[in-house]
Amino acid sequence: MSASGDDDPKNRLPAKSRLQLVAEEVQAAVIRALQDNDVEGWERREAEREKRILATIRQLQQEGKLFGGATGAESKGPDELAAAVVLEPRADAPREAFAAAVAATDPPRAELVLAQLEVARRRRAGERYDALAPLLARAMALCAAHGRRWAAAIDPLLTPAPPYAPRFQFRRGFVEEVRTSSGAFLASADRLFGAAPILDLVITSLDGAAAEFFACRWLAKLRSLSFFNAGLTDRDAEALATSPVLGRLAWLDLRSNRLTDRGIDAIGATECLAGLRWCGLAHNRGKDPNPLGDEDESGRRGVRRTEAGVRLVRQFGPLPWLGRFTSADPPDPEALA
C-alpha cells in the first residue's frame, strides 16, 4: 500500500482501520517468513513494517485524521504529550497525539501505542482476545525488544520480581501496571505517578503498613488493585474497606490470602468501594461469595449463585461486584472501567 493515491479505496477507510490494515498486512508477511525459517526475509519485512506504519501515520497527519479532536497536539513535543498522557491516564486522544509526535524518531513506540489502543477499543466493544492475536503478538514483540528502554524511569523504582511476573506492563502504549511491595510503592509513589499513567497496581506484600498504604492519595487514580497471594489478614481487609481513596476502583483481587468471613464481610459492608465491579475472593479461609461457573445441557455457559453469596446479599443488600463474574475467570480491568 502506498502512502498516497486518492483512488486507493483503502484511503477512504477511517484512520484506525487504515493503520490496522497496514499492521495486519505486514504481520502476515512476517509470519510467513518465520514459518519458512527465512531470517533475512523476516528482518527485511520488519524494516518494511516500520516504513509503512510511519508512512501511514504521516499521511493521516497531513489529512488531519489522526487525532480525533486533539486540538493543538501537533504543536507540542513528545515530552509535553507524554506529560498530558500522565495527567489524563484514561483518555485515548493524548496517546494518539504522542504516537504521531514520535513516529519519525521512534517508529516502534508509535506502532505500540496505536496497536494497543486498537486492542483496548476492540476489547471494550466485546471482541475476544483470539480475534486480536496479530495485534497482541506484535505488541508483545515490540515490548520484548524495546520495553526496558521505554520504562527506564519506572524500572528502578520497583522491587525485584520473578521472571514469570514482570514488574511492569504496557497498555495503550505506556506503562499502566506495576508490581511492587507496599513499602517500595510508598517510597516512590510520587515519582511513579509522575512518570507514567499508572492505572493498575499489583502489591506483593503490605509489609505491616496497611494503614499508611490505604491512605495514600495516589490510590485514587487506580482502576485495578491486586493483592493476590500477598498474605492479607482480616485486619488488612478492614483497613482496605475504610480507605477514603478507593472509590473509583473497579477491579480488586484478594484471592489466595488469609481472609476469614470477617474480612470478606468488611468488603461486603463498606461504602468506600462504590465503583467496584469485580472482587476475587477464592482460596481464602472464608467461603468465596462469588458465583461458580456453570454450563447447561446445550453447552451455554453461565453462573450459579453460592450459599456464601446469598448470605452476603441477605446481610448487606445487592453488591455491584457480586453475581456477574466468578473468581476463577476475572474480567479484563479495561473492560470494566
N, C-alpha and C positions, 0 to 999 in steps of 0.2 A: 504493500500500500504506500503510495507516495504521500508526501506532506502537503501536496497541492493538487488542484484539479477539481473545479467546481462540479464537473459532470460525474464524479465518482459518487454513487449512491450512498457509500459509507459516510461521506461527509455531511449527509443530511441527518445522521443519527444524533441523539443527544450526546453531550460531551463525555459523560461517564461511560456510555455504551461504546463510543469510539475508542477510548482508552482500553476498555475491557477487551474489545475485539482485537486490538493490536497485541495486547499481552497474551491472549489465548492463541492467536495465530503463531506467534514466535515460540510460545511454550510448547506447542505441538511439535514444532521443528526441533526444539531442544530435546524433547523426549525421544523422538525418532533417532536422533544422533546417539543418545545414550543407549538405546536399545540395540543399535548397530555397533556399539563399542567404538564409535568414531570420536576420539578425543579431540582431534583437530576440528572436526565439524562442530562439536559441542562448543568449543571455545569461540569459533567463528560466529555461531548463532547467538551466543551470549553477547558478543560485541554488537551484533546486528540488533538484538533486542534493545540495548541501551540507546542506540542511534534512533530506532523507530519510535520508542517511547518519548525520547527527547524531541524528535521532530513533531510528533503529535501534540505534545504539550505546547510547543512554540506556536503551532498553527492555532490551537484553541485560544492561546493568549491573544494572538493577533485578531481573532474573531470576537474576542471579548466574551467567550462562553465558559471559561474555566471556573470562575469564582462563584458563580451563583449569587451575586449580590454583595460580595465582599468589597465594599466601596473603599477606594484608595489603597487597596492592598498592594497594587503594582508599584507604588512609590516607596514602599518600605523594604528594608533589607532583611535577610534571613534571621538575624538576631532579634530584631523587633517583632518579626512574625512569630518566632518561637516563643517569645515572651507573651504574645497575645494568646497562643495556644495554652500556655500555663494559666493565664488569667481566666480563660473560658474553656476549661478542660472537657466539657460535654458537647461543645459546638464543633461542627464539621468545617464550616467556612474558613476559619483561621488556618486549619491544616491544609486545605486546598491551596490557599494563598502561599503557605510555606513551601509546598511541593513545587509550585510554579517558580518561586524565588530561587530554589536550589537546583532546579532542573539542569542548568548549564554547568554548575560546579560539582554537583553530587547526584548524577542521574539515578544511581541505585536507591538513594534515600527518597527521591521524588517518587520513584516507582513503588517503593514500600508503602509510603503514605497513601497513594491512590489505590493500590491493591487492597490494603487493609480497610480503607474507607468503604470500598465496594463490598467487601466481606461483611462489614458491620451493617451496612444498609440492607443488604440482602438477608442477613440473619434476622434483623428487626422485622423484615417483611415475612418471615417464617420459612425461608429456604433452609433445607437441610445441609449439613456440612459436606456430605458426599457430592452434592451438586457444585460445591465451591472448591473441589480438590485442586484444580490447576492454580487458582489464586493462592490457596493456602500453602501449596508446595513451593510456589515461587517466593512467597513471603518468608517461609522458613529458611529457604536457601539464602535470601538476602540477609536475614538476621544472623545466620551462621557465619556468613562471610564478613559482615560489617558491624554487627551488633555491639561488640565491645568498644569499637571506636565511637559509635553514636551514643553509647551510655557511659562514656568516660567520666562524666561528672557525677554519676549516680553510683557506680560500682563500689568505689572505696568507702561509701557511707553505710554499706550493708554488711551484716555478719556472714561468715562463710556458710555455704550450703552444699549438700552432697550433689554429685553430678546429675542425678535424676530429678533434682528440684532446683531449677535455675533461679538465681537471685532476682532477676528482673525479666519482664515480658513486655514486648512491644504490641500495642494495639493501636490501630488507626495511625501508624507511623511513628509513635512516640512511646516511651516507657510509661505504661499506665499501671503496671502491677509490680510491686516489690515484695520480697520475702526477707524478714529480718527478725531479731528479738525485740521485745518492748524496750529494753534498755538502750539498744543501738538506735531504735526509732526515736525515742525521746531526745537522745543526744543530737540527732541530726535532722529532726523533722523540718525545721525552718529551711535548711539547705535542700532537703529532698523536694519539698513542695515548691521551692523557688526555682528548681532546676528542671522539673518535669511535671506533666499533668497527671499526678498520681490519683487514681480512682479506686484501685483495688489493692488491698493490703493483706499480706499473709504474715501472721505473727507466730513464731516458733515456740516462744515461751514468754510468760508475763514477768518473770524474774522477781516475783513478790511485789511488783509495783502497780497493782491493779488500779488503785485509787488515782494515782498520778496519770496513768495511761488513759483511763476512760474520761479524764477531764481535759485531755489535750485538744486544743481548739482545731487542730488540723484534721481531726477525725470527721469534722462536719462536711468535708469535701468528698468523703468516700461513698462509693457505690456498693462495694462489697468488702467484707472483713472475714478472714478465716483464722480460726484457732484449731485447725484440725490436728489432733494428737498433741496438743500443747500443754496438757496436764491441768486444765482448768478445773477448779473446785466450785462448790455451791457459792462460796463467798465471792469468788471471781464473777460468777454469773449474776449475783445480786448487785455487784458494783457496775457491771455492764448495763443491767436493767435500769439503773438510776442515772446513767450518763446523760448529761444535758446536750450532747453534741452529735448524737447518732440518729436524729430524726429523719434524715434523708437516706439512711442506709437501706438498701433494697435486698441484700443477699448476705446471710450470716451463716458461717459453717462452724458448728460446735460439736461435730462428730468426734468420736473416739477420745473423750475426756473422762472426767471423774464425777459428772453431774448425777445427782440423785433426783427424785421427783421434786425436791425442794428447789433446786436450781432451775429445773425446767419450768416449774410454776412461776418462778420470778420472771422468766421471759414471757410467759403467758399473761401475767398480770400487768406488766408495765405499759405505760402510755408514752414512754420515751422512744419507742421504736415504731413510730406511726407509719413510716414508709416501707417497713419490712414486708417482703413478698415471698421469701423462702428462708427457712431456718433448718439446717441439718442437725439432727439430734440423735442419730443412731449410734450404737456402740458406746453408750454411757451406762452408768449404774441404774439410772431410772429408765422407765419404758419410753420408747420413742413414740410421740403422739402423731407423727406424720403417717399418711396413708401408705398402704402397701400396693405395689404394682399388681395388676390383675389382668386376666385375659378371658374373654367369654368363648363360647363354643365355636363362634365364627372366626376367632383369631383377633378380634378387635381388642386393643389394649385400653385399660382404664385404671382406676384406683379404687381401693377398698378401705373404708374407714377402720381405724383400730380402736380398741377399748380405751387406750390411753388418750387418744384424740377426742373421743366422745366425752371423756371425763373432763378434759381441759376446756372444751367448749361449754359444757354444762356449768363449770365453775367460773369462767371468765367471759363467756359470750363469744360470738363469732370472731375469729382471728384471721386477718387477711393473708397471713403467711401459711396457714394450716388448711390442708384439704386438697390442694391442687397438684402439688408435686410430692414425690417420695424423697426420702433421704438418700436412697441409693442412686437416684437419677436426677441430680441437681440441674436446674435450668441455667442457661447462659446469663451471667450478670448483665451483659449488654442488652439482652432482650427484655430485661425487667425494668431497667432504668429509663 
